[in-house]
Amino acid sequence: MLTFSRRWFVASTAVAGIMLSNLSTSIGLAKLPVPKLKGGMPLMQALAARRSTRAYSDQNIEDDMLSSLLWAAFGINRPESGGHTAPSWHGSMETDIYVADAKGVAKYSPAEQSLKSVIEKDSRAKVSPEPFVGTAPTILVYVADLARMAKAPEADQIQAAHVDSAVVAENVYLFCASEGLGTCLIGGVDKKGVATLLHLPESQIVTFAQPVGFPKAG
Ligand SMILES: Cc1cc2nc3c(=O)[nH]c(=O)nc-3n(C[C@H](O)[C@H](O)[C@H](O)COP(=O)(O)O)c2cc1C
């Protein structure tokens, strides 16, 4: 993950085509590198390669790749409307992605293409009782803010929130297939424990987690 220190950036966003010069980040907020929006595997090959992987090497995911991964997951692909790479129930856009790695946990901002640190401690082992999950260098944790789903009948909100997270997860599966990364969607998450860890308000629920890392050889 990025180092969360005060830094100056000269960055451009490929999507918006806007030049941001001398952008100062506050402590705890790290602007991600511009995501790479070209290249990758042809779609049909990525679909052919998609699979769940449960053993990861020690190799970390570099910031460039992390930025592209998060953009593929739920980045903004239509800046004019704020539309995302994944659909959501009535455009609720209620999925927040938290990124857990050896340095801590940070929250992804699609609008800023940035990460905001929320915990500065390795918390990966707390995400799931399934031991392999905590061995991944990076774990994406999906949180749905039901307060953003006011248009959905209350009885449908939780199901719709899980569907929306799962659609994001498929984007991640395809990105991983394309980049030679391994991943696995995890329903077996310690949802209560993670909600407490992240100090989530009552309206926000943990839906899934998704470890990401390079597959272990052999
Ligand atoms: C909603 C959902 C929840 C899942 N939860 C887990 C899980 O908790 N642990 C796990 O190892 N795999 C989990 N998986 C992955 C499935 O086990 C996996 O997709 C399935 O075995 C088929 O393998 P494949 O993805 O390689 O095609 C989950 C998949 C889905 C769609």
The ligand as a MOL file (V3000), in Angstrom:
LIG
                    3D

  0  0  0     0  0            999 V3000
M  V30 BEGIN CTAB
M  V30 COUNTS 31 33 0 0 0
M  V30 BEGIN ATOM
M  V30 1 C -21.2910 -15.7660 -3.0500 0
M  V30 2 C -20.0260 -16.5790 -3.0150 0
M  V30 3 C -19.4180 -16.8320 -1.7890 0
M  V30 4 C -18.2310 -17.5650 -1.7460 0
M  V30 5 N -17.6220 -17.7710 -0.5370 0
M  V30 6 C -16.4890 -18.4980 -0.4800 0
M  V30 7 C -15.8290 -18.7090 0.7650 0
M  V30 8 O -16.2600 -18.2480 1.8320 0
M  V30 9 N -14.6870 -19.4270 0.7560 0
M  V30 10 C -14.1380 -19.9440 -0.3940 0
M  V30 11 O -13.0860 -20.5660 -0.3230 0
M  V30 12 N -14.7280 -19.7320 -1.5960 0
M  V30 13 C -15.8880 -19.0460 -1.6710 0
M  V30 14 N -16.4810 -18.8050 -2.8800 0
M  V30 15 C -15.8310 -19.2740 -4.1180 0
M  V30 16 C -16.4970 -20.5440 -4.6270 0
M  V30 17 O -16.2210 -21.6170 -3.7400 0
M  V30 18 C -15.9490 -20.8410 -6.0440 0
M  V30 19 O -16.3750 -19.8390 -6.9040 0
M  V30 20 C -16.4600 -22.1850 -6.5280 0
M  V30 21 O -15.8460 -23.2570 -5.8180 0
M  V30 22 C -16.1750 -22.3970 -8.0210 0
M  V30 23 O -14.7700 -22.3090 -8.2910 0
M  V30 24 P -14.2060 -21.2540 -9.3460 0
M  V30 25 O -14.4870 -19.8800 -8.8430 0
M  V30 26 O -12.7400 -21.5650 -9.4290 0
M  V30 27 O -14.9100 -21.4910 -10.6430 0
M  V30 28 C -17.6630 -18.0720 -2.9480 0
M  V30 29 C -18.2820 -17.7970 -4.1670 0
M  V30 30 C -19.4480 -17.0490 -4.2070 0
M  V30 31 C -20.0720 -16.7430 -5.5500 0
M  V30 END ATOM
M  V30 BEGIN BOND
M  V30 1 1 1 2
M  V30 2 1 2 3
M  V30 3 2 2 30
M  V30 4 2 3 4
M  V30 5 1 4 5
M  V30 6 1 4 28
M  V30 7 2 5 6
M  V30 8 1 6 7
M  V30 9 1 6 13
M  V30 10 2 7 8
M  V30 11 1 7 9
M  V30 12 1 9 10
M  V30 13 2 10 11
M  V30 14 1 10 12
M  V30 15 2 12 13
M  V30 16 1 13 14
M  V30 17 1 14 15
M  V30 18 1 14 28
M  V30 19 1 15 16
M  V30 20 1 16 17
M  V30 21 1 16 18
M  V30 22 1 18 19
M  V30 23 1 18 20
M  V30 24 1 20 21
M  V30 25 1 20 22
M  V30 26 1 22 23
M  V30 27 1 23 24
M  V30 28 2 24 25
M  V30 29 1 24 26
M  V30 30 1 24 27
M  V30 31 2 28 29
M  V30 32 1 29 30
M  V30 33 1 30 31
M  V30 END BOND
M  V30 END CTAB
M  END
